[in-house]
């Protein structure tokens, strides 16, 4: 029996152009595969499919064949819906909890090599991408939650695209994100067509 353990996550805004650059970088000099899962009702279990290149799916696993087992990184695509680019993410577990035959909980850590691989990918995003913050965080001296925006996503923002971590088709008002250094006044003006009046976050 297993359970979730300690993990890491990085949220991002990526256009198709940003995504192409990202995958080109992480596939460089490495044997990378992509895993998708689909439930097979006839077998009552999920069927895994391996891809050599990123599949046209919203969610899949990035798998480095250097490591044994499914020690992969979850990739959730950043998706454009109407005039809004919804954030995606990469995430992984650094450890997993399992129970021995005496029901003692054991923490099983991932290998140092796997964690190093995660660090390489997450640091590449954080170094290259712009930090984006919600309107309430702009100008604040506190340590605030950020979502990292790819270069082309920033260009899209400057052209009027709204950055959000909520699907605009499923909620009445959304939290919008803006490159660090953006004034609150500009951020509100940029978002006013898509956020219910008075609900600035």
N, C-alpha and C positions, 0 to 999 in steps of 0.2 A: 504494500500500500504506500502511495506517495502523496505528497502535498506540495503546494507552492512554497518557495523559500525566498531568499533575498534576491532582488533584481534591480535593474536599471532601465531607464527610459529616456529617450530624447524625442521631443515633438518638433515637427518642422512643417514649413510650407515649401512645396516643390511643384514647379510646373513640369511639363514633359521634358523641356530642355534641361532643367536642373536634375531631373531624374536620370536622364541619359548620362550626364556627366558623373553623377553619383555612382551608378552601376559600372561605368567604365573604370572609375577609380578603384572600387572594391574588388573588381574582377581581375585587376592587373596582377600578373604573376602568381595567381592563386587558382586552385581548382574549385570554383564556386558552382553550386547547383541551387536550384530553387524548388521548393516543395509545396505543393498545394494539397488540400484535404477536402474530400467530398464524401458525404455520408451515403453508404450503399445500403438501402433498406432491405434488400434481399439477403445480405450477409449480416445485417444489424451491426455494422461497424464502419469506420471511416476508411476510405481508400486513398492512399497516398500516391501522388504522381510527381515524378522528378522531371524538371525542365533544365535545359542547358542555358537558356536565356530567360530574363524576367518575364513571367506570364502576364497576360492581360487580365489579371485578377486584382481585386481591391486588397486582399490579404494573403500573404504567403510567407514561407520560411526561407531565409537566406542560410544556406548550408555550406560550410567549408569542409571539403572531404578530407582535409588533414586531420580532423578530429573524429573519433569513433562515436557512433550513435547519433541521435538527432540533437546535437548540441548546437542549435542554430539561433538565429536572430529573427524575431518576428518583424515583418515589414508591413505596415498599413499605409496604403497609398494616400497621398494628398489629392483630393478630388475637387474639380471645379464644378460648381452648381450655380447656374445662372451667372450673376456677377460676383459670386463669392468663391474664394478658394479656401476649402476646408482643410484643416491641418491633418497631417499623417504622423506616423511615429515609427521609431525602431525601439524594440524592447527585448530584454532577455533576462533569464534567471542566472545569478551567480552561484546559487546553491539550491538544493532541493531537499525537502524533509521526507524521510522514509522511516518506517517502523520495523524493528526487528521482531523475531518470533515471540519475544516477551513484551511486545507493545511499547518498547522504549523508543522515543523519538530520536532519530539520528539526522544530523545535518550533513549532507553530502555536497561538498563544494565542487564547482567546475574547475578544470585544469587552469594553471597559470597561463598557459599558451592561449587558451580560449579567451580568458579575460583580457589578455594583451591584444588579441584580435579585435574584441569589442572596443577597447580603448582607442585603438587606431582609427576605427570607423567613427566613433562618437566624437573624438577630438578633431577629426577632419571636418565634420559638420560644424562644430562649434568655432573652429578657427576661420573657416571660409564664409559661413553664413552670418547674416545680420541678426542681432537680437531684436525681437519684437515684443512689445508689452501692451497690456490693455490700457484703456484711457485712464483708469484710476491709478495706474502705476507710473505713468509718464511724469517725469520730473521728481519722483519720489526718491529719497536717499536710502530707503529701505531696500533690502535684498528682495527682489520680486520675481515671480514666476515669469519665465520667458519662453517663447517659441522661436526657433531659429528659421530664418527665411533665406532661401537660396537666391543667388544673384538675379535670376530671371523672374522669380516671384516678387522681388523688390521692384524690378522694372514694371511688372504688372500692377503692383500697388500704385506706383507713380502714375500709371495710365488710368487709374480709377477702380481697379479690382479691390474688393474688400477681403481682408484676411480674417478668418474666424476659426474657432475650434468647435463651433456648433453648425449643424446642418441647417441652412436657412429655410428649407422646405418642411422641417419638422417642429420648429419652434417659432413663436411670434416675435421674439427679440433675441438678438445674438450678442455675444461678447466679441468685440472687434480688436484686432491687434495692429500695432503700428511700429515702424522702425524706431529704435532708441534715438532720442533727440528730437522726435516730432513734437511740435507744440500741441497742447490739449485742444486749442482752438482749431488747428488744422485737422486734428484727428476727428473731432466732432463733425466738422464740415465734410470730411471725406466719407464718414459713415452714415450721415443723416438720411440718406435714401433707403437704408437697409435696416436701421435700428428704430424701433418704436420710440416716438418722441418722449423724452423724459427718462428713458431707461439706458443711461450711459453707464457702461461698466468699465 
